[in-house]
Amino acid sequence: MAEKTEYDMIQEATSFIRERWNKKADVGVVLGTGLGGLADRITADAVVSYDEIPYFAPSTVESHVGKLILGTLEGKNVVAMQGRLHYYEGYSPKQITFPIRVMKALGAEILIVSNACGGMNPQFKPGDVMLIEDHINLLGCNPLVGKNDDRLGPRFPDMCEPYSKELIALARKVALEQGVMTQQGVYVATSGPNLETRAEYRFFRAIGGDVVGMSTVPEVIVAVHSGMKVLGFSIVTDMGLPDALEPADLSRILQNAGAAEPKMNAIICGVLKNL
Protein backbone atom coordinates (compact mmCIF):
# COMPACT_ATOMS: atom_id res chain seq x y z
CA MET A 1 0.00 0.00 0.00
CA ALA A 2 1.43 3.36 -1.07
CA GLU A 3 2.37 5.79 1.70
CA LYS A 4 0.07 8.78 1.98
CA THR A 5 1.47 12.01 0.60
CA GLU A 6 1.06 15.40 2.24
CA TYR A 7 -1.47 16.21 -0.47
CA ASP A 8 -3.50 13.10 0.44
CA MET A 9 -3.47 14.07 4.13
CA ILE A 10 -4.59 17.63 3.31
CA GLN A 11 -7.51 16.27 1.30
CA GLU A 12 -8.51 13.93 4.13
CA ALA A 13 -8.44 16.70 6.74
CA THR A 14 -10.33 19.04 4.41
CA SER A 15 -13.03 16.43 3.81
CA PHE A 16 -13.39 15.93 7.57
CA ILE A 17 -13.91 19.68 8.06
CA ARG A 18 -16.31 19.97 5.12
CA GLU A 19 -18.58 17.43 6.76
CA ARG A 20 -19.02 19.99 9.56
CA TRP A 21 -18.77 23.22 7.53
CA ASN A 22 -19.59 23.26 3.84
CA LYS A 23 -18.79 26.91 3.06
CA LYS A 24 -15.89 28.16 0.95
CA ALA A 25 -13.38 29.97 3.15
CA ASP A 26 -12.39 33.52 2.24
CA VAL A 27 -9.74 34.14 4.88
CA GLY A 28 -7.58 32.06 7.20
CA VAL A 29 -6.56 33.52 10.56
CA VAL A 30 -3.82 32.40 12.96
CA LEU A 31 -4.18 33.78 16.49
CA GLY A 32 -0.94 33.89 18.49
CA THR A 33 0.06 33.90 22.16
CA GLY A 34 -2.56 35.65 24.28
CA LEU A 35 -4.43 36.70 21.16
CA GLY A 36 -7.30 34.23 20.93
CA GLY A 37 -10.00 36.79 21.72
CA LEU A 38 -10.84 37.51 18.09
CA ALA A 39 -12.50 34.08 18.02
CA ASP A 40 -15.24 35.50 20.26
CA ARG A 41 -16.20 37.94 17.49
CA ILE A 42 -16.65 35.16 14.95
CA THR A 43 -20.19 33.89 14.38
CA ALA A 44 -19.21 30.26 14.59
CA ASP A 45 -20.92 27.56 12.54
CA ALA A 46 -18.59 24.91 13.92
CA VAL A 47 -15.77 24.63 16.45
CA VAL A 48 -13.43 21.66 16.15
CA SER A 49 -10.53 20.72 18.44
CA TYR A 50 -7.24 20.12 16.68
CA ASP A 51 -7.00 16.62 18.11
CA GLU A 52 -10.24 15.68 16.29
CA ILE A 53 -8.98 16.68 12.84
CA PRO A 54 -6.92 14.12 10.91
CA TYR A 55 -3.19 14.95 10.96
CA PHE A 56 -3.58 18.13 13.04
CA ALA A 57 -1.17 18.27 15.96
CA PRO A 58 -2.49 19.41 19.37
CA SER A 59 -1.34 22.73 20.80
CA THR A 60 0.62 22.36 24.05
CA VAL A 61 1.32 25.99 24.98
CA GLU A 62 -0.43 28.05 27.65
CA SER A 63 -2.99 30.49 26.16
CA HIS A 64 -3.23 28.46 22.92
CA VAL A 65 -6.66 26.82 23.10
CA GLY A 66 -6.12 24.50 20.14
CA LYS A 67 -9.44 24.89 18.34
CA LEU A 68 -10.41 25.61 14.76
CA ILE A 69 -13.23 28.16 14.51
CA LEU A 70 -15.30 28.00 11.32
CA GLY A 71 -17.77 30.80 10.69
CA THR A 72 -18.28 34.37 9.56
CA LEU A 73 -16.69 37.67 10.57
CA GLU A 74 -17.55 41.01 8.97
CA GLY A 75 -19.35 39.20 6.17
CA LYS A 76 -16.39 36.95 5.31
CA ASN A 77 -16.14 33.20 5.74
CA VAL A 78 -13.18 32.60 8.04
CA VAL A 79 -11.19 29.65 9.30
CA ALA A 80 -9.44 30.72 12.50
CA MET A 81 -6.81 28.86 14.49
CA GLN A 82 -7.37 29.70 18.14
CA GLY A 83 -3.79 28.90 19.07
CA ARG A 84 -0.90 27.91 16.80
CA LEU A 85 1.79 25.27 16.74
CA HIS A 86 5.48 26.03 17.36
CA TYR A 87 8.79 24.47 16.36
CA TYR A 88 9.91 24.45 20.01
CA GLU A 89 7.01 22.15 20.88
CA GLY A 90 8.85 19.46 18.96
CA TYR A 91 6.73 19.63 15.83
CA SER A 92 8.20 19.47 12.36
CA PRO A 93 7.84 22.48 10.04
CA LYS A 94 5.32 20.50 7.96
CA GLN A 95 3.20 19.73 11.05
CA ILE A 96 3.27 23.41 12.04
CA THR A 97 2.08 24.53 8.63
CA PHE A 98 -0.36 21.70 7.85
CA PRO A 99 -3.36 23.82 9.00
CA ILE A 100 -2.37 26.53 6.49
CA ARG A 101 -2.46 23.94 3.72
CA VAL A 102 -5.95 22.96 4.85
CA MET A 103 -7.09 26.60 4.94
CA LYS A 104 -5.96 26.94 1.33
CA ALA A 105 -7.75 23.72 0.38
CA LEU A 106 -10.92 25.11 1.98
CA GLY A 107 -10.67 28.09 -0.39
CA ALA A 108 -8.87 30.79 1.59
CA GLU A 109 -6.88 33.21 -0.59
CA ILE A 110 -5.77 35.46 2.29
CA LEU A 111 -3.96 34.56 5.51
CA ILE A 112 -3.92 36.87 8.53
CA VAL A 113 -1.29 35.93 11.12
CA SER A 114 -0.66 37.41 14.56
CA ASN A 115 1.92 36.91 17.27
CA ALA A 116 3.20 38.26 20.54
CA CYS A 117 6.81 39.36 20.29
CA GLY A 118 9.72 41.10 21.97
CA GLY A 119 10.47 44.62 20.79
CA MET A 120 14.03 45.52 19.77
CA ASN A 121 13.43 48.85 18.07
CA PRO A 122 13.94 51.48 20.79
CA GLN A 123 11.11 53.54 19.30
CA PHE A 124 8.66 50.73 20.15
CA LYS A 125 7.02 50.09 23.51
CA PRO A 126 4.97 47.30 25.09
CA GLY A 127 1.42 47.35 23.77
CA ASP A 128 2.37 48.55 20.29
CA VAL A 129 0.81 46.86 17.27
CA MET A 130 3.32 46.32 14.47
CA LEU A 131 2.40 45.51 10.89
CA ILE A 132 4.96 43.00 9.62
CA GLU A 133 6.55 44.23 6.39
CA ASP A 134 9.22 41.52 6.13
CA HIS A 135 10.87 38.77 8.12
CA ILE A 136 14.21 37.07 8.79
CA ASN A 137 14.10 33.30 9.23
CA LEU A 138 16.56 32.19 11.93
CA LEU A 139 14.54 29.14 12.95
CA GLY A 140 17.06 26.83 11.32
CA CYS A 141 14.31 25.06 9.39
CA ASN A 142 11.98 25.54 6.44
CA PRO A 143 8.64 23.81 5.78
CA LEU A 144 9.40 23.53 2.05
CA VAL A 145 12.47 21.31 2.48
CA GLY A 146 11.94 17.93 0.84
CA LYS A 147 10.28 16.76 -2.36
CA ASN A 148 8.03 19.45 -3.82
CA ASP A 149 4.45 18.62 -4.81
CA ASP A 150 3.53 20.93 -7.68
CA ARG A 151 -0.15 20.60 -6.71
CA LEU A 152 0.68 22.60 -3.56
CA GLY A 153 3.01 25.22 -5.04
CA PRO A 154 6.21 25.82 -7.02
CA ARG A 155 9.62 24.38 -6.15
CA PHE A 156 11.19 27.83 -5.77
CA PRO A 157 8.56 30.32 -4.54
CA ASP A 158 9.49 33.98 -4.76
CA MET A 159 9.65 35.85 -1.45
CA CYS A 160 10.13 39.43 -2.64
CA GLU A 161 6.74 40.34 -1.09
CA PRO A 162 5.87 37.79 1.62
CA TYR A 163 3.53 40.31 3.28
CA SER A 164 1.10 41.95 0.87
CA LYS A 165 1.83 45.65 0.38
CA GLU A 166 -1.81 46.10 -0.61
CA LEU A 167 -3.07 44.57 2.64
CA ILE A 168 -0.54 46.52 4.72
CA ALA A 169 -1.76 49.76 3.13
CA LEU A 170 -5.36 48.80 3.85
CA ALA A 171 -4.53 47.96 7.48
CA ARG A 172 -2.75 51.29 7.93
CA LYS A 173 -5.75 53.13 6.45
CA VAL A 174 -8.16 51.29 8.76
CA ALA A 175 -5.95 51.94 11.80
CA LEU A 176 -5.74 55.65 10.94
CA GLU A 177 -9.53 55.87 10.64
CA GLN A 178 -9.87 54.19 14.04
CA GLY A 179 -7.26 56.41 15.67
CA VAL A 180 -4.96 53.46 16.39
CA MET A 181 -1.25 54.08 16.03
CA THR A 182 0.65 51.23 14.37
CA GLN A 183 4.31 50.50 13.90
CA GLN A 184 5.78 48.77 10.87
CA GLY A 185 8.88 46.62 10.74
CA VAL A 186 10.79 43.37 10.36
CA TYR A 187 10.04 40.22 12.38
CA VAL A 188 12.93 37.92 13.33
CA ALA A 189 11.96 34.30 13.97
CA THR A 190 14.02 32.08 16.28
CA SER A 191 13.34 28.54 17.45
CA GLY A 192 12.99 29.28 21.19
CA PRO A 193 11.78 28.36 23.71
CA ASN A 194 14.42 30.36 25.60
CA LEU A 195 14.43 34.10 25.18
CA GLU A 196 17.43 35.88 23.73
CA THR A 197 20.74 36.85 25.25
CA ARG A 198 21.94 40.44 25.21
CA ALA A 199 24.37 39.61 22.41
CA GLU A 200 21.61 38.00 20.36
CA TYR A 201 19.37 41.03 20.72
CA ARG A 202 22.25 43.22 19.50
CA PHE A 203 22.84 40.89 16.57
CA PHE A 204 19.17 40.73 15.55
CA ARG A 205 18.90 44.50 15.70
CA ALA A 206 22.10 44.93 13.68
CA ILE A 207 20.81 42.73 10.84
CA GLY A 208 17.61 44.72 10.54
CA GLY A 209 15.14 43.22 13.02
CA ASP A 210 12.57 45.32 14.85
CA VAL A 211 10.89 42.54 16.85
CA VAL A 212 11.69 38.91 17.63
CA GLY A 213 9.47 35.90 18.21
CA MET A 214 9.23 32.12 17.89
CA SER A 215 6.57 31.59 15.21
CA THR A 216 4.80 32.98 12.15
CA VAL A 217 7.52 32.58 9.51
CA PRO A 218 6.80 28.90 8.67
CA GLU A 219 3.11 29.67 8.16
CA VAL A 220 3.92 32.66 5.97
CA ILE A 221 6.36 30.67 3.83
CA VAL A 222 3.71 28.00 3.18
CA ALA A 223 1.03 30.61 2.52
CA VAL A 224 3.24 32.28 -0.09
CA HIS A 225 4.11 28.87 -1.56
CA SER A 226 0.40 28.13 -1.96
CA GLY A 227 -0.38 31.51 -3.55
CA MET A 228 -2.07 33.21 -0.59
CA LYS A 229 -1.71 36.89 0.26
CA VAL A 230 -0.53 37.51 3.82
CA LEU A 231 -1.19 40.23 6.40
CA GLY A 232 0.86 39.95 9.58
CA PHE A 233 0.54 41.57 13.02
CA SER A 234 2.98 41.54 15.93
CA ILE A 235 1.98 42.80 19.36
CA VAL A 236 4.96 44.01 21.35
CA THR A 237 4.60 42.48 24.81
CA ASP A 238 8.06 43.21 26.26
CA MET A 239 11.27 44.94 25.25
CA GLY A 240 14.58 43.29 24.39
CA LEU A 241 16.90 46.25 24.80
CA PRO A 242 20.35 44.81 25.64
CA ASP A 243 21.45 47.64 27.93
CA ALA A 244 18.19 47.64 29.89
CA LEU A 245 17.31 43.95 29.84
CA GLU A 246 15.14 42.50 32.60
CA PRO A 247 14.06 38.89 33.26
CA ALA A 248 10.95 37.95 31.26
CA ASP A 249 7.67 37.73 33.14
CA LEU A 250 5.16 35.49 31.32
CA SER A 251 2.19 36.88 33.24
CA ARG A 252 3.16 40.43 32.26
CA ILE A 253 3.69 39.34 28.64
CA LEU A 254 0.20 37.84 28.51
CA GLN A 255 -1.23 40.91 30.24
CA ASN A 256 0.37 43.24 27.68
CA ALA A 257 -0.86 41.04 24.84
CA GLY A 258 -4.39 41.11 26.24
CA ALA A 259 -4.35 44.87 26.66
CA ALA A 260 -3.23 45.50 23.08
CA GLU A 261 -5.33 42.78 21.47
CA PRO A 262 -8.53 44.88 21.06
CA LYS A 263 -6.61 47.37 18.89
CA MET A 264 -5.36 44.60 16.62
CA ASN A 265 -8.76 42.94 16.47
CA ALA A 266 -10.43 46.21 15.50
CA ILE A 267 -7.95 46.61 12.64
CA ILE A 268 -8.48 43.03 11.47
CA CYS A 269 -12.25 43.49 11.49
CA GLY A 270 -11.89 46.75 9.58
CA VAL A 271 -9.69 45.06 6.99
CA LEU A 272 -12.16 42.21 6.54
CA LYS A 273 -15.00 44.69 6.12
CA ASN A 274 -13.08 46.48 3.37
CA LEU A 275 -11.86 43.46 1.44
C-alpha angles and dihedrals in degrees: 000000000000117000114251115256125221087254091055091050091049090053092049093050091045092052090050091053094044089058086064100033121025100183126111110249119235100184137019119211130196114197115203137204111328091353104101095111095095087073088071090063093055117097094227123214091177139003118200128183115232091237090062095056118084112256095000113131118224119248113243102182127104112258092021104108096190101224134130112224115204118189147078133308124178090347095307128113106239137188108201128189107214093204129004137227123251136207090231090061087070097257123138119244089252092053090049093052100037092098089056090055089052092049089055091048089052088057105265114152096177129055122198113195130186135185144171112241147172116257119231100168105093090217090064127082136191110284095034119135112221124196107218111234097172142347143219116219110218095151091108091231141074128203092219095062111117135039111344120230107210089206088069100041146303125306093240110031116193116242101188089116109022090157114050112248088204093056092044090054091049092049091050090050092050092047091050091051090050094047093243117143114221133190125214127209155111124307119214115205121207129175098243145154089159118063121241132281121236090256092051092051089052091049095048091049092047092054092052107273122146098179136013132212145150104247147027101073097084091051092048093049091053092044090054090045090055094047099255124143113235134213115186133195129190121191112206106226100168139002127252100199107154097214094048101034120155130184112275117255111203093198091054091046091054091044092053091047091051093048093051097039097086090060092052093044091052090053092048091050090048091051092050091049091053099044 
